[in-house]
Amino acid sequence: MLQKVLILMALLGLVGCDAMRSPAAIPESENPKLLRVYEVPLERSEDIATSLAMALGPVGSVRRVGESNQVLVLAPSVMHSSIASSIEAMVKNTTPDGDESTDLAVRVDAWIVDAADVQDERLAPIASVLELMSRESGVASYRLYTVQSSQAVANGGGFKSSDNLAIVEGQLRPATNGVRARLEVLDLKGFEVRVDTLLPYGQFVVLGQAAANAEAGSRFVIVRATKL
């Protein structure tokens, strides 16, 4: 049975076709940058803006309009349809904070994976997730960079795990059917993901994709929260 995968702001959706994988390859005269205003739920505006900025990287720029529910996005015109769809998906997955017990113990697992030529057998436990990711990203195979596991209490409790490859740390707050997590993922070569997002219990959330370094290429961070 395939686990549900929440692809945060469809970073994978932003690379769903050749043009979107390499917007710079399209002449600027044919793919000009457009500035669009997106209205999002006020309580999610900072989260969505941060995630969009992480997704676009040097391809575009993102800015909130003051403390309002509007987010300004400057990006190549070919990407805006996917950006709009990604924002819509994020909004649909919004769950209000509040109802869960604040002394609930939660396990957080984080897989950091890289695009590869051959599938890494160590990723068999999340093979169904990677299959769904491949449909969107066009990446056929992945290798495991590292996997980290931590436990924390969902009352603002912090957690941290590390090895000689990466550090995963964060803080959990209670939410209905899940937790809100402020997460930081860092490796020793400069790759980083910082985000504040909802983690529904038992679901995989793809936090980001970025160029880790010339050697690793595209890197993905996959997180799951489990109620203990």
C-alpha positions in Angstrom: 0.0 0.0 0.0 1.4 3.3 -1.0 1.9 5.9 1.7 0.5 9.3 1.1 3.2 11.7 0.1 2.9 15.5 0.7 5.3 17.2 -1.6 5.9 20.5 0.1 5.1 23.2 -2.4 5.7 20.8 -5.1 9.3 21.4 -5.5 9.0 18.3 -7.5 6.2 19.9 -9.5 8.4 22.8 -10.4 10.7 20.4 -12.2 7.9 18.4 -13.8 9.0 19.0 -17.4 12.1 19.7 -19.3 11.4 23.5 -19.5 11.0 23.6 -15.7 14.0 21.6 -15.0 16.2 24.0 -16.9 14.3 27.4 -17.2 17.7 29.0 -17.8 18.0 27.0 -21.0 15.0 28.9 -22.5 15.9 32.2 -24.0 14.8 35.0 -21.7 12.9 36.6 -24.6 10.7 33.5 -24.7 10.6 32.9 -20.9 10.6 36.3 -19.2 10.4 36.6 -15.5 7.0 37.6 -14.2 6.0 39.1 -10.9 2.7 37.7 -9.5 0.9 38.2 -6.3 -0.5 35.1 -4.6 -3.0 35.2 -1.7 -2.6 32.6 0.9 -4.0 31.9 4.4 -2.5 34.5 6.7 -1.4 31.9 9.3 0.6 30.1 6.5 2.0 33.0 4.6 5.4 33.0 6.2 5.7 29.2 5.9 4.6 29.2 2.2 6.9 32.2 1.4 9.9 30.5 3.0 9.2 27.2 1.2 8.8 28.9 -2.1 12.0 30.8 -1.7 13.8 27.5 -0.9 12.3 25.8 -3.9 13.1 28.5 -6.4 16.6 29.2 -5.2 18.5 31.5 -7.7 15.8 31.0 -10.4 13.4 33.5 -8.7 12.7 35.5 -5.6 9.9 35.5 -3.0 8.7 38.2 -0.6 5.7 38.6 1.8 3.8 41.9 1.5 4.3 43.2 5.0 2.3 41.1 7.5 -0.5 40.5 5.0 -1.7 37.2 3.3 0.0 38.2 0.0 3.2 36.7 -1.3 5.1 38.2 -4.2 6.8 35.7 -6.5 9.2 36.7 -9.3 9.9 33.7 -11.5 10.2 32.6 -15.1 6.8 32.7 -16.7 6.9 29.0 -17.5 7.0 28.2 -13.8 4.0 30.1 -12.5 1.4 27.5 -13.3 3.3 25.0 -11.2 3.8 27.5 -8.4 0.1 28.2 -8.3 -0.7 24.5 -8.2 1.9 24.0 -5.4 0.5 26.8 -3.3 -3.0 25.3 -3.7 -1.8 21.9 -2.6 -0.1 23.4 0.4 -3.2 25.2 1.4 -5.4 22.1 1.1 -3.0 20.3 3.4 -3.2 22.9 6.1 -4.4 21.5 9.4 -5.2 23.9 12.3 -3.0 23.7 15.3 -4.3 22.7 18.7 -6.1 19.6 19.5 -3.4 17.0 20.3 -2.1 16.4 23.8 1.0 18.5 24.4 2.8 15.7 26.2 2.7 13.3 23.3 5.9 11.7 22.3 6.7 11.8 18.6 9.4 10.1 16.5 10.8 12.1 13.6 12.6 10.2 10.8 14.5 12.1 8.1 15.9 10.5 4.9 18.4 12.6 2.9 18.7 11.2 -0.6 20.5 12.1 -3.8 19.8 11.6 -7.4 21.8 8.6 -8.7 22.4 6.3 -11.7 21.4 3.1 -9.8 18.8 2.7 -7.1 20.3 2.2 -3.6 19.0 -1.0 -2.0 19.1 0.7 1.4 16.1 2.8 0.4 13.8 -0.2 0.1 11.7 0.9 3.1 10.7 4.1 1.3 10.6 2.7 -2.2 6.9 3.5 -2.7 7.6 7.2 -1.8 10.5 7.4 -4.2 8.4 5.9 -7.0 5.9 8.7 -6.6 8.7 11.3 -6.4 10.1 9.9 -9.7 6.8 10.5 -11.5 7.0 14.2 -10.7 10.7 14.9 -10.7 11.9 12.7 -13.6 14.7 11.3 -11.3 14.8 7.6 -11.9 17.0 6.4 -9.1 18.3 7.6 -5.7 21.0 6.8 -3.3 20.9 7.2 0.5 23.1 10.0 1.8 22.0 9.5 5.5 19.0 8.8 7.6 18.4 10.4 11.0 15.8 9.5 13.7 14.9 11.5 16.8 12.2 11.6 19.5 10.7 14.7 21.1 7.6 15.8 23.0 5.1 17.8 21.0 5.0 20.7 23.4 7.8 22.9 22.0 10.3 20.1 22.7 13.5 20.1 20.7 15.3 17.3 19.1 18.6 16.8 17.4 20.4 13.9 15.6 23.6 13.8 13.8 26.4 11.7 12.3 29.5 12.5 10.4 27.4 13.5 7.3 24.6 15.7 8.5 22.7 17.3 11.4 18.9 17.2 11.7 17.3 19.3 14.4 14.1 21.0 15.2 11.2 21.8 17.5 7.7 20.3 17.6 4.4 22.0 18.4 1.0 20.2 18.7 -1.4 20.2 15.8 -4.5 18.3 14.9 -3.6 14.8 13.5 0.1 15.8 13.4 2.7 18.2 14.6 4.1 21.5 13.4 7.8 21.2 13.0 10.5 23.8 12.8 13.3 21.9 11.0 16.9 22.5 10.1 18.8 20.0 8.0 22.5 20.8 7.5 25.4 18.8 6.0 29.1 19.3 6.2 29.4 20.6 2.7 27.0 23.5 3.0 23.6 22.0 1.9 20.8 23.2 4.2 17.0 23.2 4.5 15.2 25.4 7.0 11.4 25.2 7.1 8.4 25.5 9.5 5.8 23.0 8.3 3.0 20.6 9.2 3.9 17.0 9.5 0.7 14.8 9.5 1.2 11.6 11.4 2.4 8.7 9.3 2.7 10.7 6.1 5.9 11.4 4.2 6.7 15.0 3.5 9.2 16.0 0.9 10.8 19.1 2.3 13.1 20.2 -0.5 15.2 19.7 -3.4 18.4 21.6 -4.0 21.8 21.3 -5.6 23.8 19.9 -2.7 27.2 20.2 -4.4 28.7 19.3 -7.7 29.4 15.8 -6.6 26.0 15.0 -5.1 23.8 16.9 -7.6 20.0 17.1 -6.7 19.3 16.3 -3.0 15.9 15.6 -1.5 14.9 15.6 2.2 12.0 13.3 3.2 10.5 13.5 6.7 7.9 11.4 8.6 6.4 12.0 12.1 5.1 9.0 14.0 3.0 9.2 17.2 4.5 7.0 19.9 
